[in-house]
Each structure stands twice: as C-alpha cells, then as structure tokens.
Amino acid sequence: MYDNILVPISFDEDRDAEGSLAVARALSNAGGKITLLHVMEQIPGYAISYMPTDYITESRAAIQTELTAMAEGVPGGQAVLIEGHSGRTILEWADKHGVDCIVIASHRPGMQDLLLGSTATTVVRHATCAVHVLR
C-alpha cells in the first residue's frame, strides 16, 4: 500500500484513465494522496502558426476542467496540469513530490515504440519508486 500515488493522465482514446484510477484507489493507504497529472507538451513553432491564436489557452482550460472533475471523484485526489516533455516531466515531478508509486496506463507497443520509446517505457526504466503499468 502507498501513501503518495501519481497517476499520469493521457486523454488519448487508447489509454485507460479510469482503470488507472481504480488501481490507484486499491493501492492507496487510508488517507493517502492520489495526484492526477497531465503534461502538456510544447507545440513546435512551425505547427503553432497554423493554429488559432487562443488554441493553447483554450485547450489548457478544457484539460484543467476535465482533470479537476476526475480528481473530485477520487478520495485524496488532486489535479495538476504542467508543461514539459511527458516522460521526463512525470519523473521529475514524482521525485520532487516524494511519490512512492506511479500508476500509468499504456497502449500495446508497436514498432514505433521500439525505435522512439513511449512515455510508460521511460517512466518504468527511470523511476525511483514503484511503477504499475496498465494495458
């Protein structure tokens, strides 16, 4: 059982956020803290010029609203939205905040993951705490 669980949330359709939250609840000690973390990656400059000027502001607000709603349904839950590179940022946040378990959803790996790596792979390989991966 864990006292401080981090659940990285991806809003991709093939990620099981609800499953991750269920596992986090099951692994959490009474009174434990569960943090739902979403990392917004930077949009390259060449791509951002083709998007509406308020795209980032609106998408950030929409994600924060959905993340907060998810956290409200989790005992001891809190929502955190930050910017950075997904894998590295999750690991840095976990180290900085004394996380003792990360529960992360993953997709079935494909050939591209063998060459580029996925966020879950990065977290599993470099985390200094326990990691539970859901497929």
C-alpha positions as CSV (number, residue, x, y, z in Angstrom):
1,M,0.0,0.0,0.0
2,Y,1.2,3.5,-0.8
3,D,0.8,7.0,0.7
4,N,1.5,9.2,-2.3
5,I,0.5,7.9,-5.7
6,L,0.9,9.7,-9.0
7,V,-1.4,8.8,-11.9
8,P,-0.3,10.4,-15.2
9,I,-3.4,11.1,-17.3
10,S,-3.4,11.0,-21.0
11,F,-6.6,11.9,-22.8
12,D,-5.8,9.6,-25.8
13,E,-8.6,7.2,-26.5
14,D,-6.5,4.1,-26.1
15,R,-5.4,5.0,-22.5
16,D,-7.4,3.6,-19.6
17,A,-7.6,6.6,-17.2
18,E,-10.5,5.1,-15.2
19,G,-8.6,1.8,-14.9
20,S,-5.5,3.6,-13.6
21,L,-7.6,5.5,-11.0
22,A,-9.2,2.2,-9.9
23,V,-5.8,0.7,-9.4
24,A,-4.5,3.8,-7.6
25,R,-7.5,3.7,-5.2
26,A,-6.9,0.0,-4.5
27,L,-3.2,0.6,-3.8
28,S,-3.7,3.7,-1.7
29,N,-3.5,3.6,2.1
30,A,-6.3,5.2,4.1
31,G,-5.7,8.9,3.9
32,G,-3.3,8.5,1.1
33,K,-2.9,11.2,-1.6
34,I,-3.5,10.5,-5.3
35,T,-2.4,13.1,-7.8
36,L,-3.7,13.1,-11.3
37,L,-1.0,14.7,-13.5
38,H,-1.3,15.8,-17.1
39,V,1.7,17.0,-19.0
40,M,1.1,19.4,-21.9
41,E,3.9,19.1,-24.4
42,Q,5.1,22.1,-26.3
43,I,3.8,22.5,-29.8
44,P,6.6,23.2,-32.3
45,G,6.8,26.7,-33.6
46,Y,6.3,25.6,-37.2
47,A,2.9,24.0,-36.2
48,I,1.6,26.6,-33.8
49,S,1.5,29.2,-36.6
50,Y,-1.3,27.1,-38.2
51,M,-3.5,27.0,-35.1
52,P,-5.9,29.6,-33.8
53,T,-4.2,32.2,-31.6
54,D,-6.1,31.1,-28.5
55,Y,-5.7,27.4,-29.0
56,I,-3.2,26.8,-26.2
57,T,-5.2,28.9,-23.7
58,E,-8.5,27.1,-24.6
59,S,-7.0,23.6,-24.6
60,R,-5.3,24.2,-21.3
61,A,-8.6,25.4,-19.7
62,A,-10.5,22.4,-21.1
63,I,-7.9,19.9,-19.9
64,Q,-7.8,21.5,-16.4
65,T,-11.6,21.4,-16.2
66,E,-11.7,17.7,-17.1
67,L,-8.7,16.8,-14.9
68,T,-10.3,18.6,-11.9
69,A,-13.6,16.8,-12.4
70,M,-11.7,13.4,-12.5
71,A,-9.8,14.3,-9.3
72,E,-13.0,15.2,-7.4
73,G,-14.2,11.6,-7.7
74,V,-11.0,10.3,-6.1
75,P,-10.6,10.3,-2.3
76,G,-7.5,12.4,-1.6
77,G,-7.3,13.3,-5.2
78,Q,-5.8,16.4,-6.7
79,A,-5.3,17.6,-10.3
80,V,-2.1,19.0,-11.6
81,L,-1.5,20.3,-15.1
82,I,2.1,21.2,-16.1
83,E,4.1,21.7,-19.3
84,G,7.1,19.8,-20.4
85,H,8.2,16.5,-22.0
86,S,5.9,13.8,-20.8
87,G,8.4,11.1,-19.6
88,R,11.0,13.4,-18.1
89,T,8.4,15.7,-16.5
90,I,6.5,12.8,-14.9
91,L,9.8,11.5,-13.4
92,E,10.9,14.9,-12.2
93,W,7.5,15.7,-10.6
94,A,7.5,12.3,-8.9
95,D,11.0,12.8,-7.4
96,K,10.2,16.4,-6.3
97,H,7.0,15.5,-4.6
98,G,8.0,12.2,-2.8
99,V,5.8,9.9,-4.8
100,D,6.1,6.3,-3.7
101,C,4.1,4.7,-6.6
102,I,3.2,5.7,-10.2
103,V,0.2,4.1,-11.8
104,I,0.4,4.6,-15.6
105,A,-1.8,3.4,-18.5
106,S,0.0,2.2,-21.6
107,H,-1.0,1.1,-25.1
108,R,0.1,-2.0,-26.8
109,P,3.6,-1.4,-28.0
110,G,4.2,-1.2,-31.8
111,M,7.2,-1.0,-34.0
112,Q,7.5,2.8,-33.5
113,D,7.9,2.2,-29.7
114,L,10.9,0.0,-30.3
115,L,12.6,3.0,-32.1
116,L,11.2,6.0,-30.3
117,G,10.1,4.7,-26.9
118,S,6.9,5.6,-25.1
119,T,6.1,7.6,-22.0
120,A,5.3,4.5,-20.0
121,T,8.6,2.9,-21.1
122,T,10.6,5.9,-20.0
123,V,8.8,6.0,-16.6
124,V,9.3,2.3,-16.0
125,R,13.0,2.4,-16.8
126,H,13.9,5.5,-14.9
127,A,11.5,5.9,-11.9
128,T,13.0,5.7,-8.4
129,C,9.7,4.4,-7.0
130,A,7.3,1.5,-7.7
131,V,5.5,1.7,-11.1
132,H,2.3,-0.2,-12.0
133,V,1.5,-0.3,-15.8
134,L,-1.9,-1.0,-17.1
135,R,-2.7,-2.2,-20.6
